């Protein structure tokens, strides 16, 4: 089974939001008509009009940030230690070694992201420090 990734689309520009709200407030049509004219959803027209009426602000909210990293920057020394012990480990082997040694269980992708943050690049041969990236 192939994993499907769902990314949030970027927020619509403030200029479009302003034009939609101005059109609605000017009485150029119903919410559905305005939505159709500007090719947005009727719920967006409703939400933006409400936000403008209550707060006079239709700016998009900032990104929520996502889930926290399982391997924090403080844990990167542990990643470096695993690589230095045996530089030719695969991602699966590094993941298994991490999960044996540390209580925080992680997957391959977490190890891969931590390796990149620690300054390593994945090669067909042993891991090597990335050029131009300073590691602590």
C-alpha positions in Angstrom: 0.0 0.0 0.0 1.4 3.4 -1.0 1.2 6.1 1.7 -0.7 9.2 0.7 0.6 12.5 1.9 -1.9 15.4 2.5 -0.3 18.8 2.6 -2.2 21.9 3.5 -2.5 24.3 0.6 -1.1 27.7 1.0 -3.5 30.4 2.3 -5.2 32.5 -0.4 -3.7 35.9 -0.8 -5.0 38.8 1.3 -5.8 40.8 -1.9 -8.2 38.1 -3.0 -9.8 37.9 0.4 -10.2 41.7 0.4 -11.9 41.7 -3.0 -14.2 38.9 -1.9 -15.3 40.7 1.3 -15.6 44.0 -0.5 -17.8 42.4 -3.2 -20.0 40.8 -0.5 -20.3 43.9 1.6 -21.1 46.0 -1.6 -24.1 43.6 -2.2 -22.8 42.3 -5.5 -24.5 39.0 -4.8 -25.2 36.3 -2.3 -22.4 34.4 -0.6 -22.8 31.6 -3.2 -22.7 34.0 -6.1 -19.6 35.8 -4.7 -18.0 32.4 -4.1 -18.7 31.3 -7.6 -17.5 34.6 -9.1 -14.1 34.5 -7.2 -13.8 30.7 -7.4 -13.6 30.1 -3.7 -15.9 28.2 -1.4 -19.1 29.8 0.1 -17.7 28.9 3.6 -14.6 30.9 2.8 -16.8 33.9 1.9 -18.8 33.5 5.1 -15.7 33.1 7.3 -13.8 36.1 5.8 -16.9 38.3 6.0 -17.4 37.3 9.7 -13.7 37.9 10.5 -13.8 41.3 8.8 -17.0 42.3 10.7 -15.7 41.1 14.1 -12.0 41.9 13.9 -11.4 43.9 10.7 -8.7 41.4 10.0 -8.8 38.8 7.2 -5.2 37.8 7.2 -4.5 34.1 7.2 -3.4 32.6 10.5 0.2 31.5 10.9 1.1 27.8 10.4 0.5 25.7 13.5 4.0 24.2 13.4 3.2 20.5 13.2 4.2 17.8 15.7 7.4 18.1 17.7 10.6 16.4 16.6 11.1 13.0 18.1 14.9 13.4 18.0 15.6 16.9 19.4 18.7 18.9 18.8 19.9 17.9 22.2 19.8 14.2 21.0 22.0 14.8 17.9 25.1 13.8 19.9 23.5 10.3 20.3 23.0 10.1 16.5 26.6 11.2 15.9 27.8 8.5 18.4 25.8 5.8 16.5 27.3 6.8 13.2 30.9 7.1 14.5 30.7 3.7 16.1 29.9 2.0 12.8 29.8 4.5 9.8 28.5 1.9 7.3 25.2 1.3 9.0 22.1 1.6 6.9 19.1 3.7 8.0 17.3 0.5 9.1 20.4 -0.5 11.2 20.7 3.0 12.7 17.0 3.0 13.5 17.3 -0.4 15.2 20.4 0.7 17.1 18.7 3.9 18.3 15.6 2.0 19.4 17.7 -0.5 21.4 19.7 2.3 23.1 17.2 5.1 23.7 13.7 5.0 25.2 12.2 7.3 22.5 11.2 4.9 19.7 11.6 6.4 16.2 11.2 5.4 12.6 13.6 5.6 9.6 12.4 9.0 8.6 13.1 10.5 12.1 16.6 9.1 11.9 17.1 10.4 8.4 16.0 13.9 9.4 18.2 13.8 12.5 21.2 12.7 10.3 20.7 15.7 8.1 20.4 18.1 11.0 23.6 16.5 12.5 25.5 17.3 9.3 25.6 13.8 7.7 24.6 12.9 4.2 23.5 9.4 3.2 25.9 7.9 0.7 26.1 4.4 -0.8 29.2 4.1 1.3 29.7 5.2 4.9 28.0 8.4 6.2 30.1 11.5 5.6 29.8 15.0 6.9 28.1 17.4 4.5 30.5 20.0 3.0 29.9 23.5 4.1 27.7 22.6 7.1 29.2 23.2 10.4 28.5 20.6 13.0 28.7 21.8 16.6 
